[in-house]
Amino acid sequence: MVNPSIFPTSIFDLGCKRFELVWKRSQAASFLQCLC
């Protein structure tokens, strides 16, 4: 049996990690544009 209380936190963590990846990628892109 899967503990239902685990699901919201794991989904939330996945969303946070994905948002963090997108944010860092956009930060790197803007930083590269400044260099050019």
C-alpha positions in Angstrom: 0.0 0.0 0.0 1.2 3.5 -0.8 0.8 6.1 1.9 -1.5 8.8 0.5 0.2 11.4 2.6 3.4 10.9 0.6 1.8 11.9 -2.7 1.2 15.6 -2.2 4.7 16.3 -0.9 6.4 14.3 -3.7 4.3 16.0 -6.4 5.0 19.4 -4.7 8.8 18.6 -4.6 8.8 17.6 -8.3 7.1 20.9 -9.2 9.6 22.9 -7.1 12.5 21.1 -8.7 11.1 21.7 -12.2 10.5 25.4 -11.4 14.0 25.7 -10.0 15.5 24.2 -13.2 13.5 26.5 -15.4 14.4 29.5 -13.3 18.2 28.7 -13.3 18.0 28.1 -17.1 16.3 31.5 -17.7 18.9 33.1 -15.4 21.7 31.5 -17.4 20.2 32.6 -20.7 19.8 36.2 -19.6 23.4 36.1 -18.2 24.7 34.9 -21.6 22.8 37.6 -23.4 24.5 40.2 -21.1 27.9 38.8 -22.1 27.1 39.0 -25.9 
